[in-house]
Amino acid sequence: VLLLGNQQWQPAISELEELRRHYPQHELAAEFPRKLAFGYEQAGRLKDAAALYLYLYRNDQDETVKRDALFATAGLHEKTGRAAEALEFYKTWARNYEQPFDNRMEARYRIAVIYDQQQDMARKLFWLRRIMEGDASAGPQRTDRSQWLAAWAANEYGDYFAKEFSSRRLASNLERNLPWKQQMLQDAVSRYQQAADYGLLEFTTRSSFRIASLYQQFAAELRGLPVPAGLSEQDAATFRSIIEAQATPMQDPGAALQTLLT
């Protein structure tokens, strides 16, 4: 214990390994793997630490130790490049534990990040919603970190809808794609505004920029629509007038949003 307190990790590890080997029935034996796992982690022996934390989760008699060991196991597997294993441990933690609140939010965040890395968008979106719901229902447990995570989740959700919005060219099928793109735009704007509402500068700034960019893109696509073949000169002029009436408000995000909503 004194060696750990003085951050002499390797000497402490040697003592703890010997204690664990020679005194498995000692009244303090339960403490040996707990402290040894901590020593491994601090010494940078992350795979050894992960294995021992997993042992604690599966074998320790203290429920708090088991809970915290599972969370540590997930984090260390992620740090050592074993994302698939980390994902399963985080999900097990998220299913079985509601507290501590900070760990609950971090587990949901890491799950969403790993699903993003795996390009599993449906599951990522599910956990983004869980992050936002977790912060919204936190009451007095709500923290600056949980609000940042919720703002991040809303922003990521906005990016998803923005990508969907950009995935179809308006001109390829106007009748079908126009209402679809309008819906994707409205959904993206809604999520970006939700992110901005947390009042965090990085998300407020980014959301404003992304909303303006989407409107400009939509206006450019509208103005780039070809006049349908076979229209008279008067009908063609009417078509261009209608398109311009739709495109012009897109230069003003506030007016554009009102147009979408009405």
Backbone torsions as a table, in degrees:
resi	resn	phi	psi	omega
1	VAL	NA	-41.4	177.8
2	LEU	-64.7	-40.1	178.2
3	LEU	-63.0	-42.6	176.7
4	LEU	-62.4	-42.4	179.7
5	GLY	-62.6	-30.2	178.2
6	ASN	-93.2	10.0	177.0
7	GLN	59.9	31.2	174.1
8	GLN	-94.0	78.2	-165.8
9	TRP	-64.4	-49.9	-175.1
10	GLN	-66.6	-43.4	174.3
11	PRO	-59.9	-39.2	178.4
12	ALA	-64.0	-42.0	179.7
13	ILE	-60.3	-44.5	-179.6
14	SER	-60.1	-43.6	179.3
15	GLU	-64.8	-44.2	-177.5
16	LEU	-66.8	-39.8	177.0
17	GLU	-61.4	-40.1	179.8
18	GLU	-69.0	-42.4	176.7
19	LEU	-58.8	-45.6	-178.7
20	ARG	-64.1	-36.4	-178.2
21	ARG	-72.9	-40.0	-171.2
22	HIS	-97.2	-20.2	-174.9
23	TYR	-129.7	56.6	-178.1
24	PRO	-66.9	-18.4	-178.8
25	GLN	-102.1	5.0	-178.4
26	HIS	-63.8	151.4	-178.9
27	GLU	-62.2	-22.1	177.2
28	LEU	-101.0	12.0	-174.2
29	ALA	-58.7	-31.9	-179.8
30	ALA	-62.2	-26.9	-178.6
31	GLU	-76.7	-22.9	-173.7
32	PHE	-60.9	-54.0	179.9
33	PRO	-67.3	-29.9	177.9
34	ARG	-62.2	-49.9	-178.6
35	LYS	-72.5	-31.9	179.4
36	LEU	-67.5	-40.4	177.4
37	ALA	-60.7	-42.9	177.2
38	PHE	-62.0	-43.6	179.2
39	GLY	-61.7	-44.9	176.9
40	TYR	-56.7	-46.4	-177.2
41	GLU	-61.8	-46.5	-178.1
42	GLN	-67.5	-29.2	-180.0
43	ALA	-82.2	-3.1	-179.6
44	GLY	85.3	7.9	177.7
45	ARG	-88.3	71.2	-166.7
46	LEU	-69.7	-37.2	178.9
47	LYS	-67.2	-39.6	176.2
48	ASP	-63.8	-41.2	179.3
49	ALA	-63.6	-43.8	-179.2
50	ALA	-61.5	-42.8	179.9
51	ALA	-63.7	-38.3	-177.9
52	LEU	-76.5	-36.0	174.5
53	TYR	-63.2	-37.5	177.4
54	LEU	-65.2	-39.7	175.0
55	TYR	-58.3	-44.2	180.0
56	LEU	-63.2	-41.5	179.1
57	TYR	-60.6	-38.9	-176.0
58	ARG	-83.6	-21.9	-169.7
59	ASN	-125.4	-22.2	-175.5
60	ASP	-66.8	147.2	-179.0
61	GLN	-88.1	-11.6	-179.2
62	ASP	-92.8	119.3	-175.7
63	GLU	-63.4	-34.8	178.3
64	THR	-66.7	-42.2	176.8
65	VAL	-61.8	-44.1	179.4
66	LYS	-59.4	-46.8	-178.7
67	ARG	-60.5	-50.2	-177.9
68	ASP	-67.9	-33.2	178.9
69	ALA	-67.1	-37.6	178.1
70	LEU	-64.3	-42.2	179.4
71	PHE	-64.9	-42.2	177.7
72	ALA	-63.9	-38.9	177.9
73	THR	-58.8	-46.7	179.4
74	ALA	-60.0	-48.1	-178.4
75	GLY	-61.8	-40.7	-177.9
76	LEU	-72.8	-34.7	174.4
77	HIS	-63.4	-39.4	178.3
78	GLU	-65.5	-43.6	-179.6
79	LYS	-62.4	-30.8	-177.7
80	THR	-95.4	16.4	172.6
81	GLY	82.4	13.7	-180.0
82	ARG	-105.8	69.0	-171.5
83	ALA	-65.1	-38.1	-178.5
84	ALA	-62.6	-43.6	177.5
85	GLU	-66.6	-42.1	178.4
86	ALA	-58.5	-42.3	-179.8
87	LEU	-58.0	-45.6	-178.8
88	GLU	-65.7	-38.1	178.8
89	PHE	-68.3	-41.8	177.2
90	TYR	-61.6	-42.3	-179.7
91	LYS	-65.9	-39.4	176.0
92	THR	-61.3	-43.7	178.2
93	TRP	-61.2	-46.8	-176.4
94	ALA	-64.1	-33.7	178.7
95	ARG	-72.9	-33.8	-169.1
96	ASN	-98.9	-17.9	-172.3
97	TYR	-132.8	139.2	175.1
98	GLU	-105.3	-21.6	-177.9
99	GLN	-128.1	150.8	0.2
100	PRO	-68.8	149.4	-177.7
101	PHE	-58.8	-42.6	-178.8
102	ASP	-59.6	-42.6	178.8
103	ASN	-67.0	-37.0	177.8
104	ARG	-58.9	-46.0	-179.7
105	MET	-67.0	-41.1	-179.7
106	GLU	-66.3	-38.2	178.6
107	ALA	-62.1	-44.7	178.8
108	ARG	-63.1	-39.2	178.8
109	TYR	-62.9	-48.3	-178.0
110	ARG	-65.7	-36.1	176.8
111	ILE	-61.3	-45.7	179.1
112	ALA	-61.7	-40.9	179.7
113	VAL	-63.4	-44.4	-178.3
114	ILE	-67.2	-40.7	176.9
115	TYR	-63.5	-34.5	175.6
116	ASP	-62.8	-44.0	178.0
117	GLN	-62.1	-32.6	179.2
118	GLN	-85.4	-1.4	-179.5
119	GLN	58.9	34.4	175.7
120	ASP	-99.8	84.6	-169.8
121	MET	-69.1	-37.9	-177.9
122	ALA	-60.2	-46.3	179.7
123	ARG	-71.0	-34.3	175.8
124	LYS	-60.6	-45.6	-178.9
125	LEU	-61.8	-38.0	177.6
126	PHE	-58.1	-46.4	-177.1
127	TRP	-76.1	-26.2	171.6
128	LEU	-62.0	-41.8	177.2
129	ARG	-63.7	-39.3	178.6
130	ARG	-62.8	-36.6	178.1
131	ILE	-64.2	-48.4	-178.6
132	MET	-64.8	-41.5	177.9
133	GLU	-64.1	-39.7	-179.1
134	GLY	-61.4	-43.7	178.3
135	ASP	-69.0	-42.6	-176.8
136	ALA	-62.8	-31.1	-176.7
137	SER	-100.8	9.8	-171.8
138	ALA	-75.8	-23.9	-178.5
139	GLY	59.4	-131.5	-177.1
140	PRO	-68.7	-12.7	177.8
141	GLN	-78.6	-12.1	-176.5
142	ARG	-59.0	138.1	-177.4
143	THR	-130.0	170.9	174.4
144	ASP	-59.1	-39.6	-179.6
145	ARG	-66.2	-42.5	-178.8
146	SER	-65.9	-34.4	177.0
147	GLN	-68.7	-38.5	176.9
148	TRP	-62.8	-44.0	-179.9
149	LEU	-62.5	-41.2	179.3
150	ALA	-66.1	-40.8	177.1
151	ALA	-63.9	-41.5	176.9
152	TRP	-60.2	-44.6	-178.7
153	ALA	-62.8	-43.5	178.2
154	ALA	-63.0	-40.0	178.3
155	ASN	-64.4	-42.5	177.9
156	GLU	-63.1	-38.5	177.7
157	TYR	-64.4	-40.9	176.2
158	GLY	-60.1	-41.3	178.2
159	ASP	-61.4	-37.1	178.4
160	TYR	-61.6	-49.6	-179.4
161	PHE	-66.7	-35.5	178.1
162	ALA	-63.2	-40.2	178.3
163	LYS	-65.7	-41.7	176.9
164	GLU	-62.3	-42.2	178.3
165	PHE	-56.7	-41.3	-176.2
166	SER	-81.5	-8.6	-172.3
167	SER	-79.0	-15.5	179.3
168	ARG	-119.9	136.0	175.1
169	ARG	-82.9	129.9	-177.1
170	LEU	-60.1	-39.2	-173.4
171	ALA	-70.6	-19.8	-174.5
172	SER	-68.4	-30.4	177.7
173	ASN	-161.4	85.5	-172.1
174	LEU	-60.2	-45.1	-175.1
175	GLU	-60.7	-38.9	-178.7
176	ARG	-88.7	-39.7	-171.8
177	ASN	-80.5	-27.1	-178.2
178	LEU	-62.1	-53.5	178.5
179	PRO	-64.5	-33.6	179.1
180	TRP	-65.3	-45.8	-179.6
181	LYS	-67.3	-37.0	176.6
182	GLN	-60.5	-41.6	179.8
183	GLN	-66.7	-44.3	178.5
184	MET	-62.6	-39.0	178.4
185	LEU	-64.5	-45.4	179.9
186	GLN	-63.0	-40.8	179.5
187	ASP	-65.7	-41.0	178.6
188	ALA	-64.0	-46.0	-179.5
189	VAL	-61.8	-41.8	179.8
190	SER	-59.5	-43.9	180.0
191	ARG	-69.7	-40.6	178.7
192	TYR	-64.2	-38.8	177.2
193	GLN	-66.2	-37.9	176.5
194	GLN	-60.8	-42.6	177.5
195	ALA	-62.5	-42.2	-178.8
196	ALA	-66.8	-30.5	-176.9
197	ASP	-64.3	-16.3	177.1
198	TYR	-73.3	-10.9	174.3
199	GLY	75.3	18.3	178.8
200	LEU	-93.6	126.1	-169.6
201	LEU	-55.0	-44.0	-175.6
202	GLU	-61.7	-36.6	-178.8
203	PHE	-84.7	-32.6	175.8
204	THR	-62.2	-46.3	-179.8
205	THR	-64.8	-47.7	-177.9
206	ARG	-65.2	-41.5	-179.3
207	SER	-62.4	-43.2	179.1
208	SER	-60.7	-43.6	-179.7
209	PHE	-64.8	-44.2	-177.4
210	ARG	-67.5	-39.0	178.6
211	ILE	-62.9	-47.7	179.3
212	ALA	-60.5	-40.1	-179.9
213	SER	-64.4	-41.0	179.7
214	LEU	-65.4	-42.6	178.1
215	TYR	-61.9	-44.0	179.2
216	GLN	-62.8	-39.3	178.2
217	GLN	-64.0	-42.8	-179.8
218	PHE	-65.1	-42.1	178.6
219	ALA	-61.6	-42.4	179.9
220	ALA	-64.0	-39.8	178.9
221	GLU	-66.4	-40.6	178.3
222	LEU	-62.2	-46.8	-177.8
223	ARG	-68.9	-21.4	179.4
224	GLY	-86.5	-0.9	-179.7
225	LEU	-66.4	133.6	176.6
226	PRO	-74.9	149.6	175.0
227	VAL	-69.3	127.9	-179.2
228	PRO	-55.6	142.1	-179.6
229	ALA	-65.6	146.5	173.9
230	GLY	91.0	-1.2	179.7
231	LEU	-80.3	146.4	173.3
232	SER	-69.7	167.8	179.8
233	GLU	-59.9	-39.6	-179.4
234	GLN	-68.4	-42.7	179.1
235	ASP	-66.8	-35.7	177.4
236	ALA	-64.4	-40.0	178.2
237	ALA	-65.3	-39.0	177.8
238	THR	-63.9	-42.6	177.9
239	PHE	-58.6	-47.7	-179.6
240	ARG	-63.8	-35.0	179.1
241	SER	-66.9	-41.3	179.0
242	ILE	-64.7	-43.6	179.5
243	ILE	-61.8	-43.1	-179.2
244	GLU	-65.6	-36.5	178.2
245	ALA	-64.3	-33.0	177.3
246	GLN	-76.7	-36.4	-174.1
247	ALA	-78.7	-35.9	-173.4
248	THR	-57.8	-44.8	179.7
249	PRO	-63.2	-19.5	-178.8
250	MET	-66.9	-15.2	176.0
251	GLN	-74.5	-16.7	179.0
252	ASP	-118.8	107.2	-176.3
253	PRO	-53.5	-38.6	-179.2
254	GLY	-64.8	-45.7	178.2
255	ALA	-67.2	-36.4	-179.9
256	ALA	-64.4	-43.0	179.3
257	LEU	-62.3	-41.3	178.6
258	GLN	-62.3	-38.8	178.0
259	THR	-62.3	-44.0	179.5
260	LEU	-62.0	-40.9	-174.9
261	LEU	-74.0	-22.0	-178.0
262	THR	-106.3	NA	NA
